[in-house]
Amino acid sequence: MKWWLWPLGLFLVLVVFLGVGLTLNPREVPSPLIGKPAPPFQLPLLHEAEKTFSQKDMLGKVWVLNVWASWCGPCRDEHPIWVDLAKANVVPIYGLNYKDKRADSIAWLQRYGDPYVLSVSDTQGRIGIDYGVYGVPETYVIDKAGVIRFKQVGPVTPAVLKDKIFPLIAKLNGNV
């Protein structure tokens, strides 16, 4: 084989990998947590810091955990979706307030509406690390056994809600 074919072959392999990579959706970041128990936590409530909440409190229920922050622009974009979903009472939505100041978070919820059954405060971001949070917002659907079944990186859109989250919730609740 001629020596000049090696660089050409290597170049073609790189072009193929690049082409495949460009077809992937960056919002669909595979999570090693899908199909595994939600990492344990016990955090203070945002509105009542003397009380705590744990993922164990939700065993037996299908629920949504939305990671958000008052300083997050995309969180503001998706927030009306959560407010509408909360009014529809389809699934309980819990908030994980990420690396945020308590006063700023409470003021933000008062201004834009509070769709959460409750929010917990992860001011240091330690629980976010356990959940593999890349940035906010991120959303998780957790089943009755406490297993993560879905992760959305970035804002939830009406299409994601309709095409992915609603069917999954129906399936997990046995409505399919």
C-alpha positions in Angstrom: 0.0 0.0 0.0 1.3 3.4 -0.8 2.3 5.7 2.0 0.1 8.6 0.9 -3.0 6.5 1.4 -2.6 6.5 5.2 -3.2 10.2 5.7 -6.0 10.1 3.2 -7.7 7.2 5.0 -7.3 9.0 8.4 -8.8 12.2 6.9 -11.8 10.3 5.6 -12.4 8.6 9.0 -12.3 12.0 10.7 -14.7 13.4 8.2 -17.1 10.5 8.9 -16.9 11.1 12.7 -17.5 14.8 12.2 -20.4 14.2 9.9 -22.1 11.9 12.4 -21.4 14.3 15.3 -23.1 17.2 13.4 -26.3 15.2 13.1 -26.6 14.7 16.9 -28.9 16.9 19.0 -26.9 18.6 21.8 -30.1 18.7 23.9 -30.2 15.0 24.1 -27.1 14.4 26.2 -27.2 10.7 27.3 -27.3 10.5 31.1 -25.7 7.6 32.9 -28.5 8.1 35.5 -31.3 7.0 33.2 -32.7 3.7 34.6 -30.9 4.2 37.9 -32.2 5.3 41.3 -32.3 9.1 41.8 -29.3 10.2 43.9 -30.3 10.7 47.5 -30.6 14.2 49.0 -32.1 16.0 51.9 -32.3 19.7 51.4 -34.0 22.7 53.1 -37.2 24.0 51.5 -36.8 27.3 49.7 -39.7 28.9 51.5 -39.2 27.2 54.9 -35.5 26.7 55.5 -36.1 24.9 58.8 -37.9 22.1 57.0 -36.3 19.6 54.6 -37.4 17.4 51.6 -35.9 14.2 50.3 -36.4 12.3 47.1 -37.5 9.4 49.5 -40.6 11.5 50.2 -41.8 10.8 46.7 -41.5 7.1 46.6 -44.7 5.6 45.2 -45.4 8.7 43.0 -44.3 9.7 39.5 -42.9 13.2 39.7 -40.9 15.8 37.9 -37.8 17.5 39.2 -37.0 20.8 37.5 -33.6 22.4 38.2 -33.8 26.1 38.0 -32.3 29.4 39.1 -33.5 33.1 39.2 -30.3 34.1 37.3 -31.1 31.7 34.5 -32.5 33.2 31.3 -33.6 29.9 29.7 -35.4 29.1 33.0 -37.5 32.2 32.5 -38.3 31.1 28.9 -39.6 27.6 30.1 -41.3 28.8 33.2 -44.7 29.5 31.7 -44.8 25.9 30.6 -44.4 24.8 34.2 -47.0 27.2 35.4 -49.5 25.9 32.9 -48.6 22.3 33.7 -49.1 22.9 37.4 -52.6 24.3 36.8 -53.4 21.2 34.7 -52.4 19.0 37.7 -51.0 16.3 35.4 -47.9 15.5 37.5 -46.4 17.0 40.7 -43.5 19.3 39.8 -40.8 19.9 42.4 -38.1 22.5 42.0 -34.4 22.2 42.7 -33.1 25.8 43.1 -29.5 25.6 41.9 -26.7 27.8 43.2 -29.0 30.7 43.9 -29.7 33.2 46.7 -32.8 32.4 48.7 -34.2 35.9 48.6 -33.7 36.2 44.8 -35.3 32.9 44.2 -38.4 33.7 46.3 -38.8 37.1 44.6 -38.5 35.4 41.2 -41.2 32.9 42.0 -43.5 35.7 43.4 -43.0 37.7 40.2 -43.4 34.9 37.6 -45.6 32.4 39.5 -44.7 29.3 41.5 -45.6 26.1 39.7 -43.8 23.8 42.2 -45.3 21.8 44.9 -42.2 22.9 46.7 -38.7 23.9 45.9 -35.5 22.9 47.7 -32.4 25.0 47.9 -29.1 23.7 46.6 -27.0 26.8 47.2 -23.7 25.0 46.9 -24.7 22.9 43.9 -23.7 19.6 45.5 -26.9 17.8 44.7 -26.7 19.2 41.1 -23.4 17.5 40.8 -24.9 14.2 42.0 -27.6 14.5 39.4 -25.1 15.3 36.6 -26.4 18.8 36.0 -24.6 20.4 33.1 -26.4 23.7 33.5 -29.8 25.1 34.2 -32.5 24.4 33.4 -32.6 20.6 33.5 -35.6 18.4 34.1 -36.0 14.8 35.3 -38.9 12.5 35.3 -38.7 10.1 38.2 -40.9 7.0 38.6 -42.7 5.5 41.6 -39.7 3.4 42.6 -37.5 6.5 42.6 -35.7 5.7 39.3 -34.8 8.4 36.8 -36.6 7.7 33.5 -36.0 10.9 31.6 -33.6 13.8 31.5 -34.0 17.0 29.5 -31.0 19.3 29.2 -32.0 22.8 28.6 -35.5 24.3 28.5 -38.5 22.1 28.2 -40.6 23.1 25.1 -44.2 22.3 24.4 -43.0 19.7 21.9 -40.8 17.9 24.4 -43.7 18.0 26.9 -46.2 16.6 24.3 -43.9 14.1 22.6 -41.7 12.8 25.4 -42.8 13.8 29.0 -46.6 13.3 28.8 -46.4 9.9 27.1 -43.8 8.8 29.6 -45.8 10.0 32.6 -48.9 8.2 31.3 -46.9 5.0 30.8 -45.3 5.2 34.3 -48.8 5.8 35.9 -50.2 2.8 34.0 -52.5 4.9 31.8 -51.3 3.5 28.5 
